[in-house]
Amino acid sequence: MSHPRESRAGSTRRSFLRRAGTAAGALTLPGVLAACGTTAPLPPPGGATSGAVAGDGPGGLPLARPDVPVALPIYHDNPAIKSGLKPEKGPLQLYNWLEYINPAVVKSFEKKYGVNVQISTFNTIDEAVAKIESGDVQFDVFVPELVYLERLVVGKLLAPLNLDYIPNLEANVWPTLVNPWYDFGSHYTIPYTIYTTGIGWRTDYLPHFNPAKLAKPWSALWTEGPHISGKVGMLDDQHEGLTMGLLHNGVTDVNTSNAKDILAAQKSIQQLIGSANLKFDTNEYEHLADGSLWLHQAWSGDMAVTPEYAPKGVKPTAFAYWWPKDGRGPIDNDTMAILHGAKNPVLAHLFLNHLIDVESAFTNFAYIGYQQPLKAMTPEAVVHRQLVAPNLQTTLIEESQFKNGYVQGPQSTAAQTLWENAWAAVQST
């Protein structure tokens, strides 16, 4: 089984997404400039609807941030469906990343509603958006990324949600993500998975290592790396990699457009390439599992399943994961949404509701290894169900930690270009 974050076509879904964001004008979304809603997006408490963040996003929307939540507009020619409608007969069409949902969750939905679900997969966000935009294919449910969300909404590629069909949102999901900063009021999305980006290592090869004991934990790769040259890895992902460089330099703004900070992060990584013979990949769970690498920047969901990839005789205690307990580290979440023009809009709403059912979420975790932000899915509950080894409970988080996390939001074209150029320089080192 391929893991959800394994490299596809030489890059991860996140790095492809960020490359798409670089060429802001390259993707011609319908109505992106002419879109006009009957209701202007209402500012949430403490937020705003225009000019709040330097470098406004598409359609004049502000660039959403955790401290500047944005209520995405609903347009008169793209309304939500009415309440009380009967579900269609299907088949429901899901457009998803490979191996990013448990087939058992799909089957339980099919059985409950007496319908079939057909899953189509994509390798890159460019590919996915191009197909959706072309109109040559028609899907019901899609997996938008936060940094791309505003463009999809202004381009009217997503349909507004009628939350009457999704009672599990308020009943089960963390309050923080019932009204998320990137889509205040959940006009277009429900949260799917959550994850952190921290540091994973082999405790048997590095018995005395622990980032928490360092004065600068985010500098762990630079501190330990030269001593274990050739055994150190960084995620081959533009944003994750440069974010590690920023944190190493004491910069916590993971959306920075400061050219000096971005250049400094680039140079720090280039220095590490030389001193530690740094490796880049997106299947860190395999390299840590087989011992070819001992220390690696890692995604929490990958570390949660790493013991499953280890050779026989290697115990789960051979693996450890650090991310700050106070939550002040890189964190993110994926979403699910309904596409504009979906042929099965009621069924699609019911499917989103099914995904955030408590038992569905635990079943899903057993397959993909990524936590969902449900009140019942506490770290203790996941460990109690023996879905994660007790020593890897650090791969799971509480809502209080999520609130403090450093989350990437959409970026201006100028900022994205700086990031893209810096990462290209790293890759050419």
Secondary structure by P-SEA (a helix, b strand, c coil): ccccccccccccaaaaaaaaaaacccccccccccccccccccccccccccccccccccccccccccccccbbbbbccccccccccccccccbbbbcccccccaaaaaaaaaaccbbbbbbbbccaaaaaaaaaaccccccbbbbcccaaaaaaaaccbbbbcccccccccccccccccccccccccccccccbbbbbbbbbccccccccccccccccccccccccccccccccccccaaaaaaaaaaaacccccccccaaaaaaaaaaaaaaaaaccbbbbcaaaaaaaacccccccccaaaaaacccccccccccccbbbbccccccccccccccccccccccaaaaaaaaaaaacaaaaaaaaaccccccccccccaaaaaaacccccccccccccaaaaaaccccccccaaaaaaaaaaaaaaaac
